[in-house]
Every structure is written in structure tokens, then in C-alpha cells.
Amino acid sequence: MRQKQEAGALENETVSWWSWRPGIKPRNAFIIGGLLSLVALLLLCLGLFTLIFGIEDSVSQPLQVPGIVTQHRANSGDGQLRLWIRLHTTGFSDEVVPVVSEIEFHSIRDGDTILLDYSPNLHILYALEGNGQRYVLPNSGSSGIFVGAVALLLLGSVLLLYPAVLAYWGWRDLYDRRESRCEITGKVISLRAAAQTRAGRPGLTPRPTRTWYGVALSFIDTSALEQVMTFAIREEVYKSLRRGDIVHITYSPNLHYAYVVEPIEGGERAE
């Protein structure tokens, strides 16, 4: 009697369909989580190397590359002043077009041979030397490099957390799928079919929309850790269930992927 009262109370409550456990196949979770984790690790490595090389470049002597100024040009769109400089050094582009201030623009003439100061590791151009003067290029400080490196580290850290857990859950469910499958009996308290509501883009062929089907169960077995759990199910299973059905479900312990959902004959059914 008490279990029926609790089940009735749960039916009247709003079911939360959001969950950290997506209910997808373990193999798909392992692949998706693994690929996203690799991307996150790549961002972390890129940010770490950029930070290390940036610190080393800030205390190292510049790498000086000779070049010949071939053209002066003022951009009518953004108003920035640029120099066209031709290089003949292996490992560098044939021509660079740095943004300069008015001092460099008027002090350096076409045909002048100048030295370009590059950071030794990251090869970032930050100064020009010519006519006995050294001109630091605008917006060429190391602060931007450090900000970019920290941004890559933060982005990689954020992207790594959940995909790594997702890949771990998928691997565990794949490795122990026979021994650790969970089986439990519950009552269907809600069903959901979530279709795509955003209008598709116009085109020659319409894009197919995919509907997500879910079921919320109130567990009858007192050994369940949660009173209500939600699962993603196939369309045919969704159409065969009704609210109030008693079902037996077999699911993976980590991702909560539903392997089998079997209605129990003679189970209670709501009107």
C-alpha cells in the first residue's frame, strides 16, 4: 500500500529529463568521448607549448632576418599603414606585410635593406631595424601570446572533463557489459518524444529530423538507488508502452543505455 502511495506521488511530480548519463550505446560513447578528449588534449598541448615558448622568447635574443622594403601602402578601409617586405631566408615566407606606425612608415623608404626581429621559437615578427633605428611594431607585445596560451589551456581543460568521463563510462560498459548489467522492475510514469523544433535550412533536399524517445520509470524494487530514472528508448519500444505499465529493464550501469525493455504481462496500467 505504501509503495502504491509513493508511486502515485511520483507520478504527480514533474519528471526531469536532463541527465549527465546520455543513455547512448557504450561503443558510440567511447568513440565520441575519445575523439573529443583527443581534441581537448591537443588544445592543452598547444596552449602549454605556446606558453613555454612565449616565456622563453621573452628572455631570448631575437632572430634577425634581412629583408628589402618593396612597397608602402595605406589601407583605405581600416586606415592602417603597411610595408611590403621581401625576404630571401629559408624557413620564412617570401613576403611579409606588417602593420606599422606613422614613424616607421615615413622613416623607412622603398628599397631600404632592414632587419626583421622574430621571436626564435614562435617566429612572431615584433620589430624592424633600419637606418640605425629599431622600431617596435604596434600590437606585437608578448601579452597577446600569453592571453592566447591561457585561453587554449582553459578551453582544453573545459572540453576534456566530460568527454573523458564519457569515454571512461563507455569503456567500462563495454568491458564489463555482461557481468555488470543492471536489471530492475519499474512502473512507467511518463513517456516523451522530443522532436526537432528548429526550422530546417532551405535547400534542394529537406534535412531529416530525428525524434528522441524516452521513458521515466518509478522503480518498484527497493534496492534501486534512485526512485525515478529516465532512459532513451527506441521508437518501437516507445509506441508499445503506456503510462502505468510495469516493465523489466536491463541497462548499463554507467551510461544507462537500455538494452532490453520488457513489459510484464498483467502489470498495472493507467487509464
C-alpha positions as CSV (number, residue, x, y, z in Angstrom):
1,M,0.0,0.0,0.0
2,R,2.8,2.4,0.9
3,Q,4.6,1.7,-2.4
4,K,1.5,2.5,-4.3
5,Q,1.1,5.8,-2.5
6,E,4.7,6.7,-3.2
7,A,4.3,5.8,-6.9
8,G,1.2,7.9,-7.1
9,A,3.0,10.8,-5.6
10,L,5.9,10.4,-8.1
11,E,3.5,10.4,-11.0
12,N,2.2,13.8,-10.0
13,E,5.7,15.3,-9.9
14,T,7.4,16.8,-12.9
15,V,10.0,14.5,-14.4
16,S,13.4,15.9,-15.0
17,W,14.6,14.5,-18.3
18,W,18.1,16.0,-18.1
19,S,20.9,13.7,-17.1
20,W,24.7,13.5,-17.2
21,R,24.3,9.9,-18.4
22,P,23.2,10.3,-22.0
23,G,21.8,6.7,-22.5
24,I,23.7,6.1,-25.8
25,K,25.4,3.0,-26.8
26,P,28.7,2.3,-25.0
27,R,30.6,1.9,-28.2
28,N,29.4,5.3,-29.5
29,A,30.1,7.0,-26.2
30,F,33.6,5.5,-26.2
31,I,34.3,6.8,-29.7
32,I,32.7,10.2,-29.3
33,G,34.3,10.8,-25.9
34,G,37.6,9.6,-27.0
35,L,37.7,11.8,-30.1
36,L,36.7,14.9,-28.1
37,S,39.2,14.1,-25.5
38,L,41.9,13.9,-28.1
39,V,40.9,17.4,-29.4
40,A,40.9,18.7,-25.9
41,L,44.4,17.2,-25.2
42,L,45.6,18.8,-28.5
43,L,44.4,22.2,-27.3
44,L,46.1,21.7,-23.9
45,C,49.4,20.7,-25.6
46,L,49.2,23.7,-28.0
47,G,48.5,26.1,-25.1
48,L,51.2,24.6,-23.0
49,F,53.9,24.7,-25.7
50,T,52.8,28.3,-26.7
51,L,53.1,29.4,-23.1
52,I,56.6,27.8,-22.6
53,F,57.9,29.1,-25.9
54,G,56.5,32.5,-25.2
55,I,58.2,32.7,-21.9
56,E,61.5,31.5,-23.5
57,D,61.2,34.0,-26.4
58,S,60.6,36.9,-23.9
59,V,64.1,36.4,-22.4
60,S,65.9,35.4,-25.6
61,Q,67.7,37.4,-28.2
62,P,65.6,38.0,-31.4
63,L,66.2,36.0,-34.6
64,Q,67.2,38.7,-37.2
65,V,66.2,38.1,-40.8
66,P,67.3,40.6,-43.6
67,G,64.7,42.0,-45.9
68,I,64.1,44.6,-48.6
69,V,61.2,47.1,-48.5
70,T,59.4,47.0,-51.8
71,Q,56.2,49.0,-51.2
72,H,54.4,51.3,-48.8
73,R,50.6,51.2,-48.7
74,A,47.9,52.8,-46.6
75,N,44.7,50.7,-46.4
76,S,41.7,52.9,-47.2
77,G,39.3,50.5,-45.4
78,D,40.8,50.4,-41.9
79,G,43.3,53.2,-42.2
80,Q,46.3,51.0,-41.2
81,L,49.7,51.6,-42.7
82,R,51.6,48.6,-44.1
83,L,55.0,47.9,-45.5
84,W,55.7,45.2,-48.1
85,I,59.0,43.5,-47.3
86,R,60.6,40.8,-49.4
87,L,62.6,38.1,-47.7
88,H,65.2,35.6,-49.1
89,T,65.7,33.4,-46.0
90,T,64.9,29.7,-45.9
91,G,62.1,28.8,-43.5
92,F,60.3,32.2,-43.8
93,S,57.7,33.4,-46.2
94,D,58.8,35.2,-49.3
95,E,57.0,38.4,-48.4
96,V,55.6,39.8,-45.2
97,V,53.2,42.8,-44.8
98,P,53.4,44.1,-41.2
99,V,51.3,46.9,-39.8
100,V,53.5,49.9,-38.8
101,S,53.1,53.2,-37.2
102,E,53.5,56.6,-38.9
103,I,57.1,56.8,-37.7
104,E,58.2,53.6,-39.5
105,F,56.0,54.4,-42.5
106,H,57.8,57.7,-43.2
107,S,61.3,56.8,-41.9
108,I,61.8,53.6,-43.9
109,R,61.9,54.0,-47.7
110,D,61.3,51.7,-50.6
111,G,64.5,49.8,-51.5
112,D,65.9,50.0,-47.9
113,T,67.5,46.9,-46.5
114,I,66.3,46.3,-43.0
115,L,66.4,43.6,-40.3
116,L,63.3,41.9,-39.1
117,D,63.3,40.8,-35.5
118,Y,61.5,37.5,-35.0
119,S,61.0,35.5,-31.7
120,P,63.3,32.5,-32.0
121,N,60.7,29.8,-31.2
122,L,57.3,31.1,-32.3
123,H,58.7,33.1,-35.2
124,I,56.5,36.1,-34.4
125,L,57.6,39.4,-36.0
126,Y,57.7,42.2,-33.4
127,A,60.3,44.8,-34.5
128,L,62.1,46.3,-37.5
129,E,65.7,47.6,-37.6
130,G,66.9,50.1,-40.2
131,N,68.8,53.3,-40.7
132,G,70.3,52.9,-37.3
133,Q,66.9,52.8,-35.6
134,R,64.9,50.0,-34.0
135,Y,61.1,50.2,-34.5
136,V,58.8,48.1,-32.3
137,L,55.7,47.1,-34.3
138,P,52.3,48.0,-32.8
139,N,50.3,45.2,-31.2
140,S,53.3,43.0,-31.2
141,G,53.8,42.6,-27.4
142,S,54.0,39.2,-25.7
143,S,50.9,39.8,-23.6
144,G,48.7,38.7,-26.5
145,I,50.6,35.4,-26.8
146,F,50.2,34.7,-23.1
147,V,46.5,35.5,-23.2
148,G,46.0,33.2,-26.1
149,A,48.0,30.4,-24.4
150,V,46.0,30.7,-21.2
151,A,42.7,30.7,-23.3
152,L,43.8,27.5,-25.0
153,L,44.6,25.9,-21.7
154,L,41.3,26.9,-20.2
155,L,39.3,25.7,-23.3
156,G,41.2,22.4,-23.4
157,S,40.5,21.8,-19.7
158,V,36.8,22.5,-20.0
159,L,36.5,20.3,-23.1
160,L,38.4,17.5,-21.5
161,L,36.3,16.9,-18.4
162,Y,33.0,15.5,-19.6
163,P,34.3,13.7,-22.8
164,A,36.9,11.9,-20.7
165,V,34.2,10.7,-18.3
166,L,32.0,9.8,-21.3
167,A,34.8,7.7,-22.8
168,Y,35.5,6.1,-19.5
169,W,31.9,5.1,-19.0
170,G,31.7,3.7,-22.5
171,W,34.8,1.7,-21.9
172,R,33.6,0.3,-18.6
173,D,30.2,-0.6,-20.0
174,L,31.8,-2.3,-23.0
175,Y,34.4,-4.2,-20.9
176,D,32.0,-5.4,-18.2
177,R,28.8,-5.4,-20.2
178,R,27.8,-9.0,-19.4
179,E,28.9,-9.1,-15.8
180,S,27.6,-5.6,-14.6
181,R,24.4,-5.1,-16.4
182,C,21.7,-3.8,-14.1
183,E,18.2,-5.3,-14.1
184,I,15.3,-3.8,-12.3
185,T,11.5,-3.6,-12.4
186,G,9.6,-0.3,-12.6
187,K,6.4,1.5,-13.4
188,V,6.1,3.8,-16.4
189,I,5.2,7.2,-15.0
190,S,6.0,9.3,-18.2
191,L,6.8,9.0,-21.8
192,R,8.4,11.6,-24.0
193,A,9.0,12.1,-27.7
194,A,11.2,15.2,-28.3
195,A,11.2,16.3,-31.9
196,Q,13.3,19.0,-33.5
197,T,11.5,22.3,-33.3
198,R,14.1,24.5,-35.2
199,A,13.1,25.1,-38.8
200,G,15.5,23.5,-41.3
201,R,17.5,25.5,-43.8
202,P,16.1,25.8,-47.3
203,G,17.7,23.6,-49.9
204,L,17.2,21.2,-52.7
205,T,16.6,18.3,-50.3
206,P,15.0,18.7,-46.8
207,R,17.1,17.6,-43.9
208,P,15.6,14.7,-42.0
209,T,14.5,15.4,-38.4
210,R,15.2,12.9,-35.7
211,T,13.0,12.4,-32.7
212,W,14.3,11.4,-29.3
213,Y,12.2,8.9,-27.3
214,G,12.4,8.5,-23.6
215,V,10.7,6.8,-20.7
216,A,10.6,7.7,-17.0
217,L,10.4,4.8,-14.6
218,S,9.4,4.7,-10.9
219,F,11.2,1.6,-9.5
220,I,9.3,-0.9,-7.5
221,D,12.4,-2.7,-6.4
222,T,13.5,-1.1,-3.1
223,S,17.2,-1.9,-3.9
224,A,17.3,0.9,-6.5
225,L,19.5,3.9,-5.7
226,E,17.1,6.3,-7.3
227,Q,13.3,6.4,-7.1
228,V,12.9,7.7,-10.7
229,M,15.2,7.2,-13.7
230,T,14.9,8.2,-17.3
231,F,16.1,6.2,-20.3
232,A,16.4,6.7,-24.0
233,I,14.5,4.0,-25.9
234,R,13.8,3.1,-29.5
235,E,10.7,4.2,-31.3
236,E,9.1,0.8,-31.4
237,V,9.5,0.4,-27.7
238,Y,8.0,3.9,-27.1
239,K,4.9,3.0,-29.2
240,S,4.4,-0.2,-27.3
241,L,4.4,1.4,-23.8
242,R,1.7,3.2,-22.0
243,R,1.7,5.2,-18.8
244,G,1.2,2.8,-15.8
245,D,2.8,-0.2,-17.5
246,I,5.1,-2.4,-15.3
247,V,8.3,-3.2,-17.2
248,H,11.5,-5.0,-16.6
249,I,14.6,-3.1,-17.9
250,T,18.2,-4.2,-18.4
251,Y,20.6,-1.3,-18.7
252,S,24.3,-0.4,-18.5
253,P,25.4,0.9,-15.0
254,N,27.4,3.9,-16.2
255,L,25.7,5.3,-19.4
256,H,22.2,4.0,-18.5
257,Y,21.8,2.6,-22.0
258,A,18.7,0.5,-22.1
259,Y,19.5,-2.9,-23.6
260,V,16.1,-4.5,-23.1
261,V,12.7,-3.1,-22.0
262,E,10.1,-5.8,-21.5
263,P,6.5,-5.2,-20.4
264,I,5.4,-7.5,-17.7
265,E,2.1,-9.3,-18.5
266,G,-0.7,-8.5,-16.1
267,G,1.1,-5.4,-14.9
268,E,-0.8,-2.3,-13.8
269,R,-1.9,0.1,-16.4
270,A,-3.3,3.6,-16.0
271,E,-6.4,4.7,-17.9
